[in-house]
Amino acid sequence: MTRIIFVASLALLATFNTSAAAIHDIILDKNMNGRERLLEIKRIVKSDTDQVNWRDSDGKTPLREAARFGDIEIVSFLISAGADLDMVDNKSQGPLHKAARHGHTDIAKLLVRRGADVNVVDDLGKTPLMYASVEGHDGVAQVLTSAGAKIDATDDSGQTALIIACESGRVTVVPILLNAKADPNASDKSGHTPLYQASWAGFPMIVEALLAKNAGVLAVDEDRETALHKAAEVLRRVRPENPTEADGSDAVPLRATADYITVAKLLVKAGADVSATDNKGDQPLHVAVDAESVEMVSLLLAAGSDANATNHNGNTPLHKAAAQGLANIIEKLLAGGADVNARDDGRRTPLRKAADSDDADSVYLLLNAGADVAAADTAGETALHKAAKDGNVDIANALITAKASVDALNEDGETPLYKASSRGHNEVIEILLAAGAKVNLSNDDDETPLDIAIERNRIETIPVLKDAGGKANQDHTEDDQAQNP
């Protein structure tokens, strides 16, 4: 008898769960029209009203699903049938969260009117207003703020709805939040304010709205970055990861670039500090150079940025431009008073950095501006050492024409010819020899250029050096055996 009752109970439970699960399926069924779905759900609920609050394995209720998919008639029926307005799923998201995220204003309004908690938080600490804000659903945002949603509530990362809306560039939601007295100077756990996020995202309309509400332009985040630092990142944000032009070039959306320029202008006009330094010592001008933005560099120089400001590594904006081979920006910085022979913490000059970039145009610009070709870094390396090591013919020619010493010694006693020989750069070797480089100058280990060429097995370089009178100071018997087994 006990077994019969147990089996009957299981059958009843299975029927209940199947029927309840069917409500979820009906809501999602695209083959049924709205009236058919509603009638079928009514039929199921009529058989057992408890099914209206049944939760599936993810904790989803029929009301949550109906709110998510925007069927207000089903939502209205489920509420009238006793659906729990605030029952949440396994992520603590309820019907109002879903209506807000998917922009179903009429459903959000109905849920609020029937008593749903407008400040319910999910596992991430996010409220329905935050979801409406991130998705840009201004109608829902208006409903929630009017219903008393906590305007400055914070999620687990410390973000308010306004910070979220600014980061997402939701130009229609931000005014609603500001009109509801959202704090324009709130900051999240990383120190990011609404203005910081709007500047990072490049939305002039939002920046203007925030400034009108007295958003602070001098606020810094945990990395000591200001809103102006983020605006100066311009091309880091708008440069596509993949080529978009037919010719394969990296096309930059000009409108987006212009937006960042406009944001920077607004910030500067509002009193942003062009000399503010982040935790790397970079000022907005350094950041603009890294972003390769000529327009932003020009704007910041005109606003009073110091072309000779140094960061924590001693790099000036000119060092950064030279290192990246940005000839057009180098021109702007030189015109703005940048010191062509400034030294970083490693005693490297912009010319030395330009030699690293392999951009001959940048080298020419710096030389014409009076760059010292003899300047050496802390390792005694000149720009010519670097060009020789890298095998850059154009830069080597430019430096030699500018009277760079072809026999300059680094801290190990190595000449540019030694560097070129170690890498097998024959064309540079011939240029150096033609300019009078001494073929047999040895380093501190008594190695000549020929020694290092043999040691590195530069087979095509060895005869070039020998033809120029090159001698070996070391015993290369083992090397010869390796080359001729």
C-alpha positions in Angstrom: 0.0 0.0 0.0 2.8 2.4 0.9 4.5 1.7 -2.4 1.3 2.5 -4.3 1.0 5.8 -2.5 4.7 6.7 -3.2 4.4 5.9 -6.9 1.2 7.9 -7.1 2.9 10.8 -5.4 5.8 10.7 -7.9 3.4 10.7 -10.8 1.5 13.7 -9.4 4.8 15.6 -8.9 5.9 14.7 -12.4 2.6 16.0 -13.8 2.9 19.2 -11.7 6.5 19.9 -12.9 5.7 19.1 -16.5 2.7 21.4 -16.5 4.6 24.1 -14.8 7.6 23.8 -17.1 5.2 24.0 -20.0 4.4 27.6 -19.0 8.0 28.5 -19.5 8.0 26.7 -22.9 4.8 28.4 -24.0 6.2 31.8 -23.2 9.2 31.0 -25.4 7.2 29.3 -28.2 7.5 31.5 -31.4 5.1 29.2 -33.2 2.1 30.4 -31.1 0.6 33.9 -31.3 0.0 36.0 -28.2 -3.6 34.9 -27.7 -2.8 31.3 -28.1 0.0 31.5 -25.5 -2.2 33.3 -23.0 -5.1 30.9 -23.4 -2.8 27.8 -22.9 -1.2 29.4 -19.8 -4.6 30.2 -18.4 -5.6 26.5 -18.9 -2.6 25.2 -17.1 -2.8 27.7 -14.2 -6.5 26.9 -13.8 -5.7 23.3 -13.0 -3.3 24.4 -10.2 -2.6 28.0 -9.3 0.5 27.0 -7.4 2.2 26.5 -10.7 2.3 30.2 -11.3 5.4 30.5 -9.1 7.1 27.3 -10.1 10.9 27.8 -10.6 13.0 25.8 -13.1 16.5 24.5 -12.4 17.8 28.1 -13.0 15.3 29.5 -10.6 13.3 31.2 -13.3 9.6 31.8 -12.7 7.0 32.2 -15.5 6.6 35.9 -14.5 10.4 36.4 -14.9 10.3 34.9 -18.4 7.2 36.8 -19.5 8.8 40.0 -18.2 12.0 39.2 -20.1 10.2 38.5 -23.4 7.9 41.5 -23.1 4.5 39.9 -23.2 2.4 42.3 -21.0 -0.8 40.3 -21.3 0.8 37.2 -19.9 2.5 39.3 -17.2 -0.8 40.9 -16.3 -2.5 37.5 -16.1 0.3 35.9 -14.0 0.2 38.8 -11.5 -3.6 38.4 -11.2 -3.1 34.7 -10.7 -0.9 35.3 -7.7 2.6 35.4 -9.2 5.2 36.6 -6.7 6.5 40.0 -8.1 9.8 39.7 -6.4 10.7 36.1 -6.7 14.2 35.9 -8.1 16.2 33.3 -10.0 19.5 31.7 -9.0 21.3 35.0 -9.9 18.9 36.9 -7.7 17.3 38.6 -10.7 13.6 39.0 -10.7 10.9 40.1 -13.2 11.7 43.8 -12.8 15.4 43.2 -13.5 14.5 41.5 -16.8 11.9 44.1 -17.9 14.5 46.8 -17.2 17.3 45.1 -19.0 15.2 44.4 -22.1 13.5 47.8 -22.2 9.9 46.8 -21.6 8.6 50.0 -20.2 5.0 49.0 -20.0 5.8 45.9 -18.1 8.2 47.8 -15.8 5.4 50.3 -15.1 2.9 47.5 -14.4 5.3 45.7 -12.0 6.0 48.9 -10.1 2.3 49.8 -9.9 1.5 46.4 -8.5 4.2 46.7 -5.8 7.5 45.2 -7.2 10.6 46.3 -5.3 12.3 48.9 -7.4 15.6 48.5 -5.4 16.0 44.7 -5.5 19.6 43.8 -6.1 21.0 40.7 -7.9 24.2 38.8 -7.1 26.3 41.6 -8.6 24.6 44.2 -6.5 22.8 45.6 -9.5 19.4 47.2 -9.4 16.8 47.3 -12.2 17.8 51.0 -12.7 21.4 50.0 -13.4 20.3 47.5 -16.1 18.1 50.1 -17.7 21.0 52.5 -17.6 23.6 50.2 -19.2 21.2 49.3 -22.0 20.0 52.9 -22.6 16.3 52.3 -21.9 15.3 55.8 -21.0 11.6 54.9 -20.7 12.3 52.3 -18.0 14.8 54.6 -16.3 12.1 57.3 -16.1 9.6 54.8 -14.6 12.0 53.6 -12.0 13.3 57.0 -10.9 9.7 58.3 -10.6 8.9 55.2 -8.5 11.6 56.1 -6.0 14.6 53.9 -7.1 17.6 54.7 -5.1 19.5 57.0 -7.5 22.9 56.6 -6.0 22.8 52.9 -5.0 26.1 51.1 -5.8 26.8 47.7 -7.2 29.6 45.4 -6.0 32.1 47.4 -8.0 30.9 50.7 -6.5 29.2 51.9 -9.7 26.1 53.9 -9.6 23.5 54.0 -12.4 24.9 57.3 -13.6 28.5 56.0 -13.8 27.2 53.0 -15.7 25.2 55.1 -18.1 28.2 57.4 -18.8 30.5 54.5 -19.4 28.0 53.1 -21.9 27.4 56.4 -23.6 23.7 56.5 -22.9 22.9 60.0 -23.9 19.2 59.8 -23.3 19.4 58.1 -19.9 22.0 60.5 -18.3 19.7 63.5 -18.2 17.0 61.5 -16.5 19.4 60.4 -13.8 20.8 63.9 -13.4 17.3 65.3 -13.1 16.6 62.7 -10.4 19.6 64.2 -8.5 22.1 61.6 -9.2 25.5 62.5 -7.8 27.7 63.8 -10.7 30.8 63.3 -8.5 30.2 59.8 -7.3 33.1 57.4 -7.8 33.4 53.6 -7.9 35.9 51.4 -6.2 38.5 52.3 -8.9 37.9 56.0 -8.4 36.1 56.4 -11.7 33.6 59.2 -11.8 30.8 59.8 -14.3 32.9 62.4 -16.0 35.9 60.1 -16.1 33.8 57.4 -17.8 32.1 59.8 -20.3 35.5 61.2 -21.2 36.9 57.7 -21.7 33.9 56.7 -23.9 34.1 60.0 -25.9 30.6 61.4 -25.5 30.6 65.3 -25.6 26.9 65.6 -24.9 27.3 63.6 -21.7 30.4 65.5 -20.6 28.6 68.8 -21.2 25.6 67.6 -19.1 27.9 66.6 -16.3 29.9 69.8 -16.3 26.6 71.7 -16.2 25.9 69.8 -12.9 29.4 70.8 -11.5 31.1 67.5 -12.1 34.7 67.9 -10.9 37.3 68.0 -13.7 40.3 67.5 -11.3 39.2 64.1 -9.8 41.7 61.3 -10.1 41.2 57.6 -10.1 43.3 54.9 -8.3 46.0 55.3 -11.1 46.0 59.1 -10.6 44.4 59.5 -14.1 42.0 62.4 -14.7 39.2 62.7 -17.2 41.6 64.6 -19.5 44.0 61.7 -19.4 41.2 59.4 -20.7 40.1 61.9 -23.4 43.7 62.0 -24.5 43.7 58.3 -25.2 41.5 59.1 -28.2 42.9 56.7 -30.9 43.3 53.8 -28.4 39.6 53.8 -28.3 38.6 54.4 -31.9 41.3 52.6 -33.8 39.8 49.4 -35.2 41.5 46.1 -34.4 41.2 45.0 -38.0 41.6 47.1 -41.2 38.4 48.5 -42.5 39.5 50.1 -45.8 39.7 48.3 -49.1 43.4 49.0 -49.2 43.9 47.3 -45.9 44.8 50.5 -44.0 43.8 51.1 -40.4 41.0 53.5 -41.0 40.1 55.7 -38.0 36.5 56.8 -37.6 36.9 60.6 -37.9 33.7 61.4 -36.2 34.7 59.4 -33.1 38.1 61.1 -33.1 36.4 64.5 -33.3 34.3 63.5 -30.4 37.3 63.0 -28.2 38.8 66.3 -29.3 35.5 68.0 -28.4 35.5 66.3 -25.0 39.1 67.5 -24.3 38.2 71.1 -25.3 35.2 71.0 -22.9 37.4 69.7 -20.1 40.1 72.3 -20.7 37.6 75.1 -20.8 36.1 73.8 -17.5 39.5 74.0 -15.8 41.1 70.6 -16.3 44.8 70.5 -15.3 46.9 69.9 -18.4 49.9 69.2 -16.1 48.2 66.5 -14.0 50.4 63.4 -13.7 49.2 59.8 -13.3 51.0 57.1 -11.3 53.6 56.7 -14.2 54.3 60.4 -14.2 52.5 60.8 -17.6 50.7 64.0 -18.3 47.8 64.1 -20.8 50.3 65.2 -23.5 52.3 62.0 -22.9 49.1 60.0 -23.3 48.1 61.9 -26.5 51.5 61.0 -28.0 51.1 57.3 -27.1 47.7 57.5 -28.8 49.3 58.9 -31.9 46.9 61.8 -32.1 48.2 64.9 -33.8 45.0 66.8 -33.1 45.1 66.0 -29.4 48.8 67.0 -29.1 48.1 70.3 -30.8 45.1 71.0 -28.6 47.1 70.3 -25.4 50.1 72.3 -26.5 47.8 75.2 -27.2 46.2 74.8 -23.8 49.6 75.2 -22.1 51.0 71.6 -21.8 54.7 71.5 -21.2 56.5 69.9 -24.1 59.4 69.1 -21.8 57.5 67.4 -19.0 59.1 64.2 -17.9 57.5 61.0 -16.5 58.9 58.7 -13.9 61.3 57.2 -16.5 62.5 60.6 -17.5 60.7 60.4 -20.9 59.4 63.7 -22.4 56.6 63.6 -25.0 59.3 64.0 -27.6 61.0 60.8 -26.4 57.7 58.9 -26.8 57.0 60.3 -30.2 60.6 59.5 -31.4 60.4 56.0 -30.0 57.2 55.3 -32.0 58.5 57.0 -35.1 55.7 59.6 -35.2 57.3 62.2 -37.5 54.1 64.4 -37.6 53.9 64.6 -33.9 57.6 65.2 -33.5 57.2 68.3 -35.7 54.4 69.6 -33.4 56.4 69.0 -30.3 59.5 70.7 -31.7 57.4 73.7 -32.7 56.1 73.7 -29.2 59.5 74.1 -27.7 60.5 70.5 -27.0 64.2 70.0 -26.1 65.7 67.9 -29.0 68.5 66.7 -26.7 66.6 65.9 -23.6 67.8 62.8 -21.7 65.7 60.1 -20.1 66.8 58.1 -17.0 68.9 55.9 -19.3 70.6 59.0 -20.8 68.8 58.3 -24.1 68.0 61.2 -26.3 65.0 61.4 -28.7 67.5 60.7 -31.5 68.6 57.5 -29.8 64.9 56.6 -29.4 64.2 57.4 -33.0 66.9 55.0 -34.1 65.0 52.3 -32.2 61.9 53.1 -34.1 63.5 52.5 -37.5 61.7 55.5 -38.9 64.2 57.5 -41.0 61.8 60.6 -41.3 61.9 61.0 -37.5 65.6 60.8 -37.5 65.9 63.5 -40.2 63.6 65.8 -38.3 65.6 65.5 -35.1 68.9 66.0 -36.9 67.6 69.1 -38.7 66.5 70.4 -35.3 70.0 70.1 -33.9 70.0 66.6 -32.3 73.4 65.6 -31.0 74.6 62.6 -33.0 77.4 61.9 -30.5 75.1 61.6 -27.5 75.5 58.2 -25.8 73.2 56.5 -23.3 74.3 55.0 -20.0 75.7 51.9 -21.9 77.7 54.2 -24.1 75.5 53.5 -27.1 75.0 56.1 -29.7 72.2 56.3 -32.3 74.6 54.9 -34.9 75.3 51.9 -32.6 71.6 51.2 -32.7 71.1 51.7 -36.4 74.1 49.4 -37.1 72.8 46.7 -34.8 69.4 46.8 -36.4 70.8 47.0 -39.9 68.9 50.2 -40.8 70.6 51.5 -43.9 68.7 54.8 -44.2 69.2 55.8 -40.6 72.9 54.8 -40.6 73.4 57.0 -43.8 71.6 59.9 -42.2 73.6 59.7 -39.0 76.9 59.4 -40.9 76.0 62.3 -43.1 75.4 64.3 -39.9 79.0 63.5 -38.8 78.3 60.7 -36.3 81.5 59.0 -35.2 81.8 55.6 -37.0 84.3 54.5 -34.4 82.4 55.5 -31.2 82.9 53.0 -28.4 80.2 51.8 -26.0 80.9 50.7 -22.5 82.2 47.3 -23.7 84.5 48.9 -26.3 82.2 48.0 -29.2 82.0 50.1 -32.3 79.0 50.4 -34.7 81.0 48.2 -37.1 81.3 45.5 -34.4 77.5 45.7 -33.9 76.7 45.4 -37.6 79.2 42.5 -37.9 77.6 40.6 -35.0 74.3 40.7 -36.8 75.5 40.2 -40.3 74.2 43.5 -41.7 76.5 43.7 -44.7 75.0 46.8 -46.3 75.5 48.8 -43.1 79.0 47.3 -42.8 79.9 48.6 -46.3 78.5 52.0 -45.5 80.6 52.2 -42.3 83.8 51.0 -44.0 83.2 53.6 -46.8 82.9 56.3 -44.1 86.3 55.3 -42.7 85.4 52.9 -39.9 88.5 51.1 -38.5 88.0 47.5 -39.3 90.3 46.1 -36.6 89.2 48.0 -33.5 88.8 45.4 -30.8 86.4 45.5 -27.8 87.2 45.0 -24.2 87.5 41.3 -24.7 90.0 41.9 -27.5 87.5 40.8 -30.2 87.5 42.5 -33.6 84.5 42.7 -35.9 85.9 39.7 -37.8 86.1 37.8 -34.5 82.4 38.3 -33.7 81.4 37.5 -37.3 83.3 34.2 -37.2 81.9 33.4 -33.7 78.3 34.1 -34.8 78.9 32.2 -38.0 78.1 35.1 -40.3 79.3 33.4 -43.4 78.5 36.2 -45.8 80.0 38.9 -43.6 83.4 37.2 -43.0 84.7 37.8 -46.6 83.5 41.4 -46.6 85.5 42.1 -43.5 88.5 40.2 -44.7 88.5 42.1 -48.0 88.6 45.3 -46.0 91.7 44.1 -44.1 89.9 42.6 -41.2 91.9 40.5 -38.8 90.9 38.1 -36.1 92.5 38.3 -32.6 91.0 35.1 -31.3 91.7 31.4 -32.0 88.7 30.2 -34.1 89.9 26.7 -34.7 86.7 25.2 -33.2 84.6 27.7 -35.1 86.3 26.7 -38.4 85.8 23.0 -37.6 82.1 23.7 -37.0 81.8 25.5 -40.3 83.8 22.8 -42.2 83.0 19.5 -40.5 
